[in-house]
Amino acid sequence: MIHTDTSRETFLTRETILKLLSDEEVEAVSMAETAATLTEGEEYLDLEHLDLGVQKAHGATLAIGQTLERKAVHEETWTRIQAALKALARVQD
């Protein structure tokens, strides 16, 4: 399998974000992945498209794929995630 720089950067970014989670939060995220949808207005990260930053679910529901829902992590962790995304965006610019 050929990895482009972009896919490698995405992987490293996703890995960086996931390392910020506690064991309890990893479990909550794993449980959330079994759910079918996000509800209107829920904040989340698409782990496949971290370059889009924090997003809000629009419409009645949104199919969950590789997402990290804000409600699945502690507020302190969410703040660290946002800081990590900003730092990575600066490095990539």
PyMOL Python script that loads the backbone (N, CA, C, O; Angstrom):
from pymol import cmd

cmd.read_pdbstr("""\
ATOM      1  N   MET A   1       0.839  -1.178   0.000  1.00  0.00           N
ATOM      2  CA  MET A   1       0.000   0.000   0.000  1.00  0.00           C
ATOM      3  C   MET A   1       0.882   1.238   0.000  1.00  0.00           C
ATOM      4  O   MET A   1       1.821   1.331   0.791  1.00  0.00           O
ATOM      5  N   ILE A   2       0.593   2.174  -0.868  1.00  0.00           N
ATOM      6  CA  ILE A   2       1.372   3.397  -0.974  1.00  0.00           C
ATOM      7  C   ILE A   2       0.744   4.448  -0.070  1.00  0.00           C
ATOM      8  O   ILE A   2      -0.461   4.691  -0.129  1.00  0.00           O
ATOM      9  N   HIS A   3       1.571   5.070   0.766  1.00  0.00           N
ATOM     10  CA  HIS A   3       1.100   6.135   1.643  1.00  0.00           C
ATOM     11  C   HIS A   3       1.629   7.463   1.123  1.00  0.00           C
ATOM     12  O   HIS A   3       2.834   7.622   0.928  1.00  0.00           O
ATOM     13  N   THR A   4       0.745   8.401   0.902  1.00  0.00           N
ATOM     14  CA  THR A   4       1.185   9.729   0.506  1.00  0.00           C
ATOM     15  C   THR A   4       1.511  10.513   1.764  1.00  0.00           C
ATOM     16  O   THR A   4       1.158  10.105   2.870  1.00  0.00           O
ATOM     17  N   ASP A   5       2.187  11.639   1.589  1.00  0.00           N
ATOM     18  CA  ASP A   5       2.487  12.490   2.737  1.00  0.00           C
ATOM     19  C   ASP A   5       1.198  12.908   3.431  1.00  0.00           C
ATOM     20  O   ASP A   5       1.146  12.981   4.658  1.00  0.00           O
ATOM     21  N   THR A   6       0.160  13.180   2.648  1.00  0.00           N
ATOM     22  CA  THR A   6      -1.114  13.608   3.214  1.00  0.00           C
ATOM     23  C   THR A   6      -1.711  12.526   4.092  1.00  0.00           C
ATOM     24  O   THR A   6      -2.154  12.823   5.202  1.00  0.00           O
ATOM     25  N   SER A   7      -1.741  11.272   3.634  1.00  0.00           N
ATOM     26  CA  SER A   7      -2.319  10.214   4.455  1.00  0.00           C
ATOM     27  C   SER A   7      -1.469   9.978   5.695  1.00  0.00           C
ATOM     28  O   SER A   7      -2.007   9.672   6.760  1.00  0.00           O
ATOM     29  N   ARG A   8      -0.159  10.115   5.578  1.00  0.00           N
ATOM     30  CA  ARG A   8       0.734   9.956   6.724  1.00  0.00           C
ATOM     31  C   ARG A   8       0.467  11.066   7.738  1.00  0.00           C
ATOM     32  O   ARG A   8       0.394  10.801   8.938  1.00  0.00           O
ATOM     33  N   GLU A   9       0.318  12.313   7.269  1.00  0.00           N
ATOM     34  CA  GLU A   9       0.019  13.430   8.165  1.00  0.00           C
ATOM     35  C   GLU A   9      -1.312  13.219   8.856  1.00  0.00           C
ATOM     36  O   GLU A   9      -1.441  13.486  10.051  1.00  0.00           O
ATOM     37  N   THR A  10      -2.304  12.743   8.121  1.00  0.00           N
ATOM     38  CA  THR A  10      -3.614  12.485   8.705  1.00  0.00           C
ATOM     39  C   THR A  10      -3.515  11.420   9.771  1.00  0.00           C
ATOM     40  O   THR A  10      -4.104  11.559  10.844  1.00  0.00           O
ATOM     41  N   PHE A  11      -2.773  10.350   9.490  1.00  0.00           N
ATOM     42  CA  PHE A  11      -2.595   9.277  10.468  1.00  0.00           C
ATOM     43  C   PHE A  11      -1.910   9.806  11.708  1.00  0.00           C
ATOM     44  O   PHE A  11      -2.353   9.539  12.825  1.00  0.00           O
ATOM     45  N   LEU A  12      -0.825  10.561  11.522  1.00  0.00           N
ATOM     46  CA  LEU A  12      -0.099  11.094  12.673  1.00  0.00           C
ATOM     47  C   LEU A  12      -0.972  12.048  13.478  1.00  0.00           C
ATOM     48  O   LEU A  12      -0.904  12.061  14.707  1.00  0.00           O
ATOM     49  N   THR A  13      -1.777  12.831  12.811  1.00  0.00           N
ATOM     50  CA  THR A  13      -2.664  13.748  13.511  1.00  0.00           C
ATOM     51  C   THR A  13      -3.703  12.973  14.296  1.00  0.00           C
ATOM     52  O   THR A  13      -3.936  13.280  15.465  1.00  0.00           O
ATOM     53  N   ARG A  14      -4.332  11.984  13.695  1.00  0.00           N
ATOM     54  CA  ARG A  14      -5.332  11.165  14.366  1.00  0.00           C
ATOM     55  C   ARG A  14      -4.697  10.461  15.560  1.00  0.00           C
ATOM     56  O   ARG A  14      -5.284  10.410  16.641  1.00  0.00           O
ATOM     57  N   GLU A  15      -3.508   9.926  15.365  1.00  0.00           N
ATOM     58  CA  GLU A  15      -2.779   9.262  16.447  1.00  0.00           C
ATOM     59  C   GLU A  15      -2.517  10.240  17.592  1.00  0.00           C
ATOM     60  O   GLU A  15      -2.679   9.890  18.761  1.00  0.00           O
ATOM     61  N   THR A  16      -2.112  11.464  17.254  1.00  0.00           N
ATOM     62  CA  THR A  16      -1.862  12.491  18.259  1.00  0.00           C
ATOM     63  C   THR A  16      -3.124  12.797  19.053  1.00  0.00           C
ATOM     64  O   THR A  16      -3.076  12.906  20.278  1.00  0.00           O
ATOM     65  N   ILE A  17      -4.240  12.933  18.370  1.00  0.00           N
ATOM     66  CA  ILE A  17      -5.507  13.236  19.034  1.00  0.00           C
ATOM     67  C   ILE A  17      -5.908  12.081  19.947  1.00  0.00           C
ATOM     68  O   ILE A  17      -6.291  12.314  21.093  1.00  0.00           O
ATOM     69  N   LEU A  18      -5.832  10.871  19.476  1.00  0.00           N
ATOM     70  CA  LEU A  18      -6.253   9.718  20.272  1.00  0.00           C
ATOM     71  C   LEU A  18      -5.371   9.511  21.499  1.00  0.00           C
ATOM     72  O   LEU A  18      -5.835   8.987  22.512  1.00  0.00           O
ATOM     73  N   LYS A  19      -4.114   9.912  21.420  1.00  0.00           N
ATOM     74  CA  LYS A  19      -3.223   9.786  22.574  1.00  0.00           C
ATOM     75  C   LYS A  19      -3.611  10.744  23.704  1.00  0.00           C
ATOM     76  O   LYS A  19      -3.187  10.557  24.845  1.00  0.00           O
ATOM     77  N   LEU A  20      -4.402  11.753  23.400  1.00  0.00           N
ATOM     78  CA  LEU A  20      -4.842  12.700  24.422  1.00  0.00           C
ATOM     79  C   LEU A  20      -5.970  12.140  25.286  1.00  0.00           C
ATOM     80  O   LEU A  20      -6.294  12.715  26.325  1.00  0.00           O
ATOM     81  N   LEU A  21      -6.568  11.033  24.869  1.00  0.00           N
ATOM     82  CA  LEU A  21      -7.699  10.466  25.577  1.00  0.00           C
ATOM     83  C   LEU A  21      -7.263   9.579  26.741  1.00  0.00           C
ATOM     84  O   LEU A  21      -6.265   8.863  26.659  1.00  0.00           O
ATOM     85  N   SER A  22      -8.036   9.645  27.827  1.00  0.00           N
ATOM     86  CA  SER A  22      -7.809   8.731  28.949  1.00  0.00           C
ATOM     87  C   SER A  22      -8.400   7.370  28.589  1.00  0.00           C
ATOM     88  O   SER A  22      -9.136   7.254  27.609  1.00  0.00           O
ATOM     89  N   ASP A  23      -8.084   6.347  29.370  1.00  0.00           N
ATOM     90  CA  ASP A  23      -8.648   5.016  29.133  1.00  0.00           C
ATOM     91  C   ASP A  23     -10.169   5.060  29.183  1.00  0.00           C
ATOM     92  O   ASP A  23     -10.841   4.417  28.376  1.00  0.00           O
ATOM     93  N   GLU A  24     -10.708   5.813  30.126  1.00  0.00           N
ATOM     94  CA  GLU A  24     -12.162   5.959  30.263  1.00  0.00           C
ATOM     95  C   GLU A  24     -12.764   6.587  29.010  1.00  0.00           C
ATOM     96  O   GLU A  24     -13.819   6.161  28.541  1.00  0.00           O
ATOM     97  N   GLU A  25     -12.089   7.600  28.469  1.00  0.00           N
ATOM     98  CA  GLU A  25     -12.582   8.266  27.269  1.00  0.00           C
ATOM     99  C   GLU A  25     -12.475   7.366  26.045  1.00  0.00           C
ATOM    100  O   GLU A  25     -13.360   7.380  25.190  1.00  0.00           O
ATOM    101  N   VAL A  26     -11.416   6.593  25.951  1.00  0.00           N
ATOM    102  CA  VAL A  26     -11.278   5.649  24.837  1.00  0.00           C
ATOM    103  C   VAL A  26     -12.443   4.670  24.860  1.00  0.00           C
ATOM    104  O   VAL A  26     -13.007   4.345  23.815  1.00  0.00           O
ATOM    105  N   GLU A  27     -12.802   4.201  26.049  1.00  0.00           N
ATOM    106  CA  GLU A  27     -13.940   3.289  26.172  1.00  0.00           C
ATOM    107  C   GLU A  27     -15.233   3.967  25.744  1.00  0.00           C
ATOM    108  O   GLU A  27     -16.053   3.357  25.058  1.00  0.00           O
ATOM    109  N   ALA A  28     -15.424   5.222  26.140  1.00  0.00           N
ATOM    110  CA  ALA A  28     -16.634   5.961  25.765  1.00  0.00           C
ATOM    111  C   ALA A  28     -16.701   6.157  24.257  1.00  0.00           C
ATOM    112  O   ALA A  28     -17.770   6.046  23.657  1.00  0.00           O
ATOM    113  N   VAL A  29     -15.564   6.445  23.653  1.00  0.00           N
ATOM    114  CA  VAL A  29     -15.517   6.619  22.199  1.00  0.00           C
ATOM    115  C   VAL A  29     -15.837   5.306  21.513  1.00  0.00           C
ATOM    116  O   VAL A  29     -16.581   5.286  20.532  1.00  0.00           O
ATOM    117  N   SER A  30     -15.289   4.211  22.011  1.00  0.00           N
ATOM    118  CA  SER A  30     -15.573   2.898  21.434  1.00  0.00           C
ATOM    119  C   SER A  30     -17.057   2.587  21.511  1.00  0.00           C
ATOM    120  O   SER A  30     -17.626   2.054  20.559  1.00  0.00           O
ATOM    121  N   MET A  31     -17.685   2.908  22.619  1.00  0.00           N
ATOM    122  CA  MET A  31     -19.122   2.683  22.772  1.00  0.00           C
ATOM    123  C   MET A  31     -19.897   3.574  21.803  1.00  0.00           C
ATOM    124  O   MET A  31     -20.888   3.136  21.219  1.00  0.00           O
ATOM    125  N   ALA A  32     -19.456   4.809  21.630  1.00  0.00           N
ATOM    126  CA  ALA A  32     -20.145   5.744  20.737  1.00  0.00           C
ATOM    127  C   ALA A  32     -20.086   5.261  19.301  1.00  0.00           C
ATOM    128  O   ALA A  32     -21.014   5.507  18.531  1.00  0.00           O
ATOM    129  N   GLU A  33     -19.002   4.571  18.919  1.00  0.00           N
ATOM    130  CA  GLU A  33     -18.876   4.089  17.547  1.00  0.00           C
ATOM    131  C   GLU A  33     -19.927   3.044  17.206  1.00  0.00           C
ATOM    132  O   GLU A  33     -20.202   2.799  16.031  1.00  0.00           O
ATOM    133  N   THR A  34     -20.514   2.428  18.221  1.00  0.00           N
ATOM    134  CA  THR A  34     -21.551   1.445  17.949  1.00  0.00           C
ATOM    135  C   THR A  34     -22.909   2.116  17.740  1.00  0.00           C
ATOM    136  O   THR A  34     -23.842   1.482  17.249  1.00  0.00           O
ATOM    137  N   ALA A  35     -23.024   3.380  18.105  1.00  0.00           N
ATOM    138  CA  ALA A  35     -24.266   4.117  17.897  1.00  0.00           C
ATOM    139  C   ALA A  35     -24.424   4.410  16.404  1.00  0.00           C
ATOM    140  O   ALA A  35     -23.442   4.458  15.664  1.00  0.00           O
ATOM    141  N   ALA A  36     -25.645   4.600  15.981  1.00  0.00           N
ATOM    142  CA  ALA A  36     -25.907   4.772  14.550  1.00  0.00           C
ATOM    143  C   ALA A  36     -25.822   6.219  14.088  1.00  0.00           C
ATOM    144  O   ALA A  36     -25.532   6.466  12.917  1.00  0.00           O
ATOM    145  N   THR A  37     -26.067   7.182  14.971  1.00  0.00           N
ATOM    146  CA  THR A  37     -26.148   8.567  14.520  1.00  0.00           C
ATOM    147  C   THR A  37     -25.691   9.565  15.573  1.00  0.00           C
ATOM    148  O   THR A  37     -25.616   9.260  16.764  1.00  0.00           O
ATOM    149  N   LEU A  38     -25.390  10.753  15.101  1.00  0.00           N
ATOM    150  CA  LEU A  38     -25.190  11.919  15.960  1.00  0.00           C
ATOM    151  C   LEU A  38     -26.460  12.743  15.868  1.00  0.00           C
ATOM    152  O   LEU A  38     -27.123  12.745  14.830  1.00  0.00           O
ATOM    153  N   THR A  39     -26.801  13.426  16.914  1.00  0.00           N
ATOM    154  CA  THR A  39     -27.996  14.246  16.862  1.00  0.00           C
ATOM    155  C   THR A  39     -27.665  15.687  16.485  1.00  0.00           C
ATOM    156  O   THR A  39     -26.513  16.114  16.556  1.00  0.00           O
ATOM    157  N   GLU A  40     -28.677  16.412  16.091  1.00  0.00           N
ATOM    158  CA  GLU A  40     -28.568  17.806  15.676  1.00  0.00           C
ATOM    159  C   GLU A  40     -27.749  18.619  16.675  1.00  0.00           C
ATOM    160  O   GLU A  40     -28.005  18.595  17.879  1.00  0.00           O
ATOM    161  N   GLY A  41     -26.760  19.341  16.147  1.00  0.00           N
ATOM    162  CA  GLY A  41     -25.983  20.264  16.957  1.00  0.00           C
ATOM    163  C   GLY A  41     -24.827  19.669  17.744  1.00  0.00           C
ATOM    164  O   GLY A  41     -24.043  20.414  18.331  1.00  0.00           O
ATOM    165  N   GLU A  42     -24.700  18.345  17.773  1.00  0.00           N
ATOM    166  CA  GLU A  42     -23.592  17.733  18.512  1.00  0.00           C
ATOM    167  C   GLU A  42     -22.267  18.096  17.858  1.00  0.00           C
ATOM    168  O   GLU A  42     -22.138  18.063  16.634  1.00  0.00           O
ATOM    169  N   GLU A  43     -21.280  18.446  18.688  1.00  0.00           N
ATOM    170  CA  GLU A  43     -19.951  18.734  18.182  1.00  0.00           C
ATOM    171  C   GLU A  43     -19.148  17.440  18.091  1.00  0.00           C
ATOM    172  O   GLU A  43     -19.263  16.557  18.941  1.00  0.00           O
ATOM    173  N   TYR A  44     -18.340  17.350  17.050  1.00  0.00           N
ATOM    174  CA  TYR A  44     -17.544  16.143  16.831  1.00  0.00           C
ATOM    175  C   TYR A  44     -16.351  16.456  15.944  1.00  0.00           C
ATOM    176  O   TYR A  44     -16.284  17.508  15.309  1.00  0.00           O
ATOM    177  N   LEU A  45     -15.415  15.522  15.915  1.00  0.00           N
ATOM    178  CA  LEU A  45     -14.310  15.552  14.971  1.00  0.00           C
ATOM    179  C   LEU A  45     -14.459  14.354  14.054  1.00  0.00           C
ATOM    180  O   LEU A  45     -14.770  13.255  14.513  1.00  0.00           O
ATOM    181  N   ASP A  46     -14.243  14.551  12.784  1.00  0.00           N
ATOM    182  CA  ASP A  46     -14.169  13.446  11.835  1.00  0.00           C
ATOM    183  C   ASP A  46     -12.702  13.047  11.801  1.00  0.00           C
ATOM    184  O   ASP A  46     -11.872  13.778  11.259  1.00  0.00           O
ATOM    185  N   LEU A  47     -12.377  11.904  12.369  1.00  0.00           N
ATOM    186  CA  LEU A  47     -10.989  11.474  12.483  1.00  0.00           C
ATOM    187  C   LEU A  47     -10.343  11.184  11.134  1.00  0.00           C
ATOM    188  O   LEU A  47      -9.120  11.075  11.043  1.00  0.00           O
ATOM    189  N   GLU A  48     -11.148  11.058  10.094  1.00  0.00           N
ATOM    190  CA  GLU A  48     -10.621  10.871   8.744  1.00  0.00           C
ATOM    191  C   GLU A  48     -10.340  12.210   8.067  1.00  0.00           C
ATOM    192  O   GLU A  48      -9.612  12.265   7.076  1.00  0.00           O
ATOM    193  N   HIS A  49     -10.919  13.295   8.602  1.00  0.00           N
ATOM    194  CA  HIS A  49     -10.778  14.622   7.999  1.00  0.00           C
ATOM    195  C   HIS A  49     -10.572  15.660   9.093  1.00  0.00           C
ATOM    196  O   HIS A  49     -11.366  16.590   9.241  1.00  0.00           O
ATOM    197  N   LEU A  50      -9.500  15.491   9.857  1.00  0.00           N
ATOM    198  CA  LEU A  50      -9.231  16.403  10.960  1.00  0.00           C
ATOM    199  C   LEU A  50      -8.977  17.831  10.495  1.00  0.00           C
ATOM    200  O   LEU A  50      -9.127  18.778  11.267  1.00  0.00           O
ATOM    201  N   ASP A  51      -8.593  17.983   9.231  1.00  0.00           N
ATOM    202  CA  ASP A  51      -8.365  19.311   8.684  1.00  0.00           C
ATOM    203  C   ASP A  51      -9.627  20.168   8.700  1.00  0.00           C
ATOM    204  O   ASP A  51      -9.546  21.392   8.595  1.00  0.00           O
ATOM    205  N   LEU A  52     -10.792  19.535   8.829  1.00  0.00           N
ATOM    206  CA  LEU A  52     -12.054  20.274   8.897  1.00  0.00           C
ATOM    207  C   LEU A  52     -12.313  20.832  10.296  1.00  0.00           C
ATOM    208  O   LEU A  52     -13.204  21.660  10.484  1.00  0.00           O
ATOM    209  N   GLY A  53     -11.534  20.375  11.269  1.00  0.00           N
ATOM    210  CA  GLY A  53     -11.688  20.874  12.637  1.00  0.00           C
ATOM    211  C   GLY A  53     -12.964  20.375  13.294  1.00  0.00           C
ATOM    212  O   GLY A  53     -13.571  19.394  12.864  1.00  0.00           O
ATOM    213  N   VAL A  54     -13.350  21.078  14.348  1.00  0.00           N
ATOM    214  CA  VAL A  54     -14.560  20.725  15.082  1.00  0.00           C
ATOM    215  C   VAL A  54     -15.768  21.038  14.206  1.00  0.00           C
ATOM    216  O   VAL A  54     -15.877  22.128  13.644  1.00  0.00           O
ATOM    217  N   GLN A  55     -16.660  20.079  14.098  1.00  0.00           N
ATOM    218  CA  GLN A  55     -17.862  20.244  13.291  1.00  0.00           C
ATOM    219  C   GLN A  55     -19.098  20.053  14.162  1.00  0.00           C
ATOM    220  O   GLN A  55     -19.022  19.486  15.252  1.00  0.00           O
ATOM    221  N   LYS A  56     -20.225  20.528  13.672  1.00  0.00           N
ATOM    222  CA  LYS A  56     -21.507  20.307  14.334  1.00  0.00           C
ATOM    223  C   LYS A  56     -22.389  19.506  13.399  1.00  0.00           C
ATOM    224  O   LYS A  56     -22.446  19.757  12.196  1.00  0.00           O
ATOM    225  N   ALA A  57     -23.078  18.534  13.984  1.00  0.00           N
ATOM    226  CA  ALA A  57     -24.011  17.732  13.196  1.00  0.00           C
ATOM    227  C   ALA A  57     -25.177  18.623  12.780  1.00  0.00           C
ATOM    228  O   ALA A  57     -25.756  19.332  13.602  1.00  0.00           O
ATOM    229  N   HIS A  58     -25.508  18.577  11.505  1.00  0.00           N
ATOM    230  CA  HIS A  58     -26.632  19.351  10.973  1.00  0.00           C
ATOM    231  C   HIS A  58     -27.690  18.396  10.463  1.00  0.00           C
ATOM    232  O   HIS A  58     -27.384  17.272  10.064  1.00  0.00           O
ATOM    233  N   GLY A  59     -28.916  18.836  10.476  1.00  0.00           N
ATOM    234  CA  GLY A  59     -30.008  17.964  10.078  1.00  0.00           C
ATOM    235  C   GLY A  59     -30.407  17.097  11.254  1.00  0.00           C
ATOM    236  O   GLY A  59     -29.880  17.273  12.353  1.00  0.00           O
ATOM    237  N   ALA A  60     -31.297  16.194  11.055  1.00  0.00           N
ATOM    238  CA  ALA A  60     -31.807  15.362  12.142  1.00  0.00           C
ATOM    239  C   ALA A  60     -30.741  14.421  12.701  1.00  0.00           C
ATOM    240  O   ALA A  60     -30.608  14.273  13.916  1.00  0.00           O
ATOM    241  N   THR A  61     -29.986  13.788  11.804  1.00  0.00           N
ATOM    242  CA  THR A  61     -28.967  12.835  12.250  1.00  0.00           C
ATOM    243  C   THR A  61     -27.801  12.838  11.282  1.00  0.00           C
ATOM    244  O   THR A  61     -27.920  13.315  10.154  1.00  0.00           O
ATOM    245  N   LEU A  62     -26.687  12.310  11.722  1.00  0.00           N
ATOM    246  CA  LEU A  62     -25.499  12.179  10.889  1.00  0.00           C
ATOM    247  C   LEU A  62     -24.937  10.799  11.126  1.00  0.00           C
ATOM    248  O   LEU A  62     -24.745  10.389  12.270  1.00  0.00           O
ATOM    249  N   ALA A  63     -24.676  10.090  10.068  1.00  0.00           N
ATOM    250  CA  ALA A  63     -24.105   8.751  10.226  1.00  0.00           C
ATOM    251  C   ALA A  63     -22.715   8.851  10.843  1.00  0.00           C
ATOM    252  O   ALA A  63     -21.921   9.711  10.463  1.00  0.00           O
ATOM    253  N   ILE A  64     -22.431   7.984  11.781  1.00  0.00           N
ATOM    254  CA  ILE A  64     -21.140   7.986  12.456  1.00  0.00           C
ATOM    255  C   ILE A  64     -20.195   7.045  11.728  1.00  0.00           C
ATOM    256  O   ILE A  64     -20.565   5.925  11.376  1.00  0.00           O
ATOM    257  N   GLY A  65     -19.011   7.496  11.514  1.00  0.00           N
ATOM    258  CA  GLY A  65     -17.957   6.659  10.956  1.00  0.00           C
ATOM    259  C   GLY A  65     -16.807   6.709  11.934  1.00  0.00           C
ATOM    260  O   GLY A  65     -16.881   6.147  13.026  1.00  0.00           O
ATOM    261  N   GLN A  66     -15.768   7.368  11.547  1.00  0.00           N
ATOM    262  CA  GLN A  66     -14.611   7.571  12.404  1.00  0.00           C
ATOM    263  C   GLN A  66     -14.752   8.929  13.079  1.00  0.00           C
ATOM    264  O   GLN A  66     -14.054   9.876  12.717  1.00  0.00           O
ATOM    265  N   THR A  67     -15.636   9.031  14.043  1.00  0.00           N
ATOM    266  CA  THR A  67     -15.858  10.308  14.702  1.00  0.00           C
ATOM    267  C   THR A  67     -15.465  10.251  16.162  1.00  0.00           C
ATOM    268  O   THR A  67     -15.442   9.192  16.788  1.00  0.00           O
ATOM    269  N   LEU A  68     -15.155  11.432  16.684  1.00  0.00           N
ATOM    270  CA  LEU A  68     -14.905  11.607  18.101  1.00  0.00           C
ATOM    271  C   LEU A  68     -15.887  12.668  18.559  1.00  0.00           C
ATOM    272  O   LEU A  68     -15.749  13.844  18.219  1.00  0.00           O
ATOM    273  N   GLU A  69     -16.871  12.252  19.326  1.00  0.00           N
ATOM    274  CA  GLU A  69     -17.889  13.178  19.791  1.00  0.00           C
ATOM    275  C   GLU A  69     -17.395  13.929  21.015  1.00  0.00           C
ATOM    276  O   GLU A  69     -16.743  13.361  21.892  1.00  0.00           O
ATOM    277  N   ARG A  70     -17.716  15.208  21.060  1.00  0.00           N
ATOM    278  CA  ARG A  70     -17.314  16.024  22.203  1.00  0.00           C
ATOM    279  C   ARG A  70     -17.848  15.444  23.505  1.00  0.00           C
ATOM    280  O   ARG A  70     -17.140  15.440  24.513  1.00  0.00           O
ATOM    281  N   LYS A  71     -19.084  14.955  23.501  1.00  0.00           N
ATOM    282  CA  LYS A  71     -19.689  14.446  24.724  1.00  0.00           C
ATOM    283  C   LYS A  71     -19.025  13.164  25.233  1.00  0.00           C
ATOM    284  O   LYS A  71     -19.280  12.743  26.361  1.00  0.00           O
ATOM    285  N   ALA A  72     -18.175  12.539  24.407  1.00  0.00           N
ATOM    286  CA  ALA A  72     -17.518  11.290  24.800  1.00  0.00           C
ATOM    287  C   ALA A  72     -16.243  11.533  25.603  1.00  0.00           C
ATOM    288  O   ALA A  72     -15.671  10.596  26.159  1.00  0.00           O
ATOM    289  N   VAL A  73     -15.796  12.793  25.665  1.00  0.00           N
ATOM    290  CA  VAL A  73     -14.564  13.101  26.381  1.00  0.00           C
ATOM    291  C   VAL A  73     -14.802  14.209  27.404  1.00  0.00           C
ATOM    292  O   VAL A  73     -15.778  14.955  27.323  1.00  0.00           O
ATOM    293  N   HIS A  74     -13.886  14.296  28.366  1.00  0.00           N
ATOM    294  CA  HIS A  74     -13.962  15.355  29.375  1.00  0.00           C
ATOM    295  C   HIS A  74     -13.665  16.699  28.726  1.00  0.00           C
ATOM    296  O   HIS A  74     -12.980  16.771  27.706  1.00  0.00           O
ATOM    297  N   GLU A  75     -14.185  17.758  29.326  1.00  0.00           N
ATOM    298  CA  GLU A  75     -13.990  19.107  28.788  1.00  0.00           C
ATOM    299  C   GLU A  75     -12.495  19.461  28.696  1.00  0.00           C
ATOM    300  O   GLU A  75     -12.066  20.095  27.732  1.00  0.00           O
ATOM    301  N   GLU A  76     -11.721  19.055  29.684  1.00  0.00           N
ATOM    302  CA  GLU A  76     -10.277  19.311  29.666  1.00  0.00           C
ATOM    303  C   GLU A  76      -9.619  18.634  28.463  1.00  0.00           C
ATOM    304  O   GLU A  76      -8.750  19.217  27.815  1.00  0.00           O
ATOM    305  N   THR A  77     -10.035  17.412  28.172  1.00  0.00           N
ATOM    306  CA  THR A  77      -9.489  16.694  27.023  1.00  0.00           C
ATOM    307  C   THR A  77      -9.880  17.388  25.725  1.00  0.00           C
ATOM    308  O   THR A  77      -9.057  17.526  24.820  1.00  0.00           O
ATOM    309  N   TRP A  78     -11.132  17.824  25.631  1.00  0.00           N
ATOM    310  CA  TRP A  78     -11.599  18.510  24.423  1.00  0.00           C
ATOM    311  C   TRP A  78     -10.775  19.773  24.178  1.00  0.00           C
ATOM    312  O   TRP A  78     -10.433  20.083  23.037  1.00  0.00           O
ATOM    313  N   THR A  79     -10.460  20.495  25.245  1.00  0.00           N
ATOM    314  CA  THR A  79      -9.641  21.699  25.135  1.00  0.00           C
ATOM    315  C   THR A  79      -8.237  21.355  24.641  1.00  0.00           C
ATOM    316  O   THR A  79      -7.685  22.071  23.806  1.00  0.00           O
ATOM    317  N   ARG A  80      -7.652  20.263  25.151  1.00  0.00           N
ATOM    318  CA  ARG A  80      -6.328  19.822  24.694  1.00  0.00           C
ATOM    319  C   ARG A  80      -6.375  19.401  23.227  1.00  0.00           C
ATOM    320  O   ARG A  80      -5.441  19.666  22.469  1.00  0.00           O
ATOM    321  N   ILE A  81      -7.453  18.752  22.835  1.00  0.00           N
ATOM    322  CA  ILE A  81      -7.607  18.333  21.433  1.00  0.00           C
ATOM    323  C   ILE A  81      -7.647  19.554  20.524  1.00  0.00           C
ATOM    324  O   ILE A  81      -6.981  19.580  19.489  1.00  0.00           O
ATOM    325  N   GLN A  82      -8.417  20.557  20.900  1.00  0.00           N
ATOM    326  CA  GLN A  82      -8.506  21.774  20.092  1.00  0.00           C
ATOM    327  C   GLN A  82      -7.143  22.456  19.980  1.00  0.00           C
ATOM    328  O   GLN A  82      -6.779  22.947  18.912  1.00  0.00           O
ATOM    329  N   ALA A  83      -6.395  22.487  21.074  1.00  0.00           N
ATOM    330  CA  ALA A  83      -5.056  23.085  21.057  1.00  0.00           C
ATOM    331  C   ALA A  83      -4.133  22.287  20.144  1.00  0.00           C
ATOM    332  O   ALA A  83      -3.350  22.870  19.395  1.00  0.00           O
ATOM    333  N   ALA A  84      -4.218  20.964  20.199  1.00  0.00           N
ATOM    334  CA  ALA A  84      -3.388  20.113  19.341  1.00  0.00           C
ATOM    335  C   ALA A  84      -3.723  20.330  17.871  1.00  0.00           C
ATOM    336  O   ALA A  84      -2.825  20.383  17.030  1.00  0.00           O
ATOM    337  N   LEU A  85      -5.003  20.453  17.560  1.00  0.00           N
ATOM    338  CA  LEU A  85      -5.400  20.697  16.167  1.00  0.00           C
ATOM    339  C   LEU A  85      -4.863  22.031  15.666  1.00  0.00           C
ATOM    340  O   LEU A  85      -4.403  22.131  14.529  1.00  0.00           O
ATOM    341  N   LYS A  86      -4.921  23.061  16.516  1.00  0.00           N
ATOM    342  CA  LYS A  86      -4.393  24.376  16.124  1.00  0.00           C
ATOM    343  C   LYS A  86      -2.892  24.307  15.900  1.00  0.00           C
ATOM    344  O   LYS A  86      -2.383  24.864  14.927  1.00  0.00           O
ATOM    345  N   ALA A  87      -2.175  23.625  16.795  1.00  0.00           N
ATOM    346  CA  ALA A  87      -0.726  23.495  16.655  1.00  0.00           C
ATOM    347  C   ALA A  87      -0.362  22.736  15.381  1.00  0.00           C
ATOM    348  O   ALA A  87       0.556  23.135  14.665  1.00  0.00           O
ATOM    349  N   LEU A  88      -1.067  21.654  15.095  1.00  0.00           N
ATOM    350  CA  LEU A  88      -0.795  20.885  13.876  1.00  0.00           C
ATOM    351  C   LEU A  88      -1.112  21.689  12.632  1.00  0.00           C
ATOM    352  O   LEU A  88      -0.412  21.568  11.626  1.00  0.00           O
ATOM    353  N   ALA A  89      -2.154  22.509  12.678  1.00  0.00           N
ATOM    354  CA  ALA A  89      -2.502  23.335  11.526  1.00  0.00           C
ATOM    355  C   ALA A  89      -1.385  24.349  11.261  1.00  0.00           C
ATOM    356  O   ALA A  89      -1.059  24.617  10.105  1.00  0.00           O
ATOM    357  N   ARG A  90      -0.796  24.916  12.325  1.00  0.00           N
ATOM    358  CA  ARG A  90       0.305  25.868  12.158  1.00  0.00           C
ATOM    359  C   ARG A  90       1.521  25.187  11.532  1.00  0.00           C
ATOM    360  O   ARG A  90       2.190  25.764  10.675  1.00  0.00           O
ATOM    361  N   VAL A  91       1.802  23.957  11.964  1.00  0.00           N
ATOM    362  CA  VAL A  91       2.949  23.219  11.435  1.00  0.00           C
ATOM    363  C   VAL A  91       2.747  22.906   9.961  1.00  0.00           C
ATOM    364  O   VAL A  91       3.702  22.954   9.186  1.00  0.00           O
ATOM    365  N   GLN A  92       1.533  22.589   9.562  1.00  0.00           N
ATOM    366  CA  GLN A  92       1.255  22.208   8.189  1.00  0.00           C
ATOM    367  C   GLN A  92       1.200  23.405   7.252  1.00  0.00           C
ATOM    368  O   GLN A  92       1.315  23.240   6.038  1.00  0.00           O
ATOM    369  N   ASP A  93       1.025  24.616   7.795  1.00  0.00           N
ATOM    370  CA  ASP A  93       0.965  25.828   6.950  1.00  0.00           C
ATOM    371  C   ASP A  93       2.299  26.261   6.475  1.00  0.00           C
ATOM    372  O   ASP A  93       2.406  27.257   5.760  1.00  0.00           O
TER     373      ASP A  93
END
""", "prot")
cmd.dss("prot")
cmd.show_as("cartoon", "prot")
cmd.util.cbc("prot")
cmd.orient("prot")
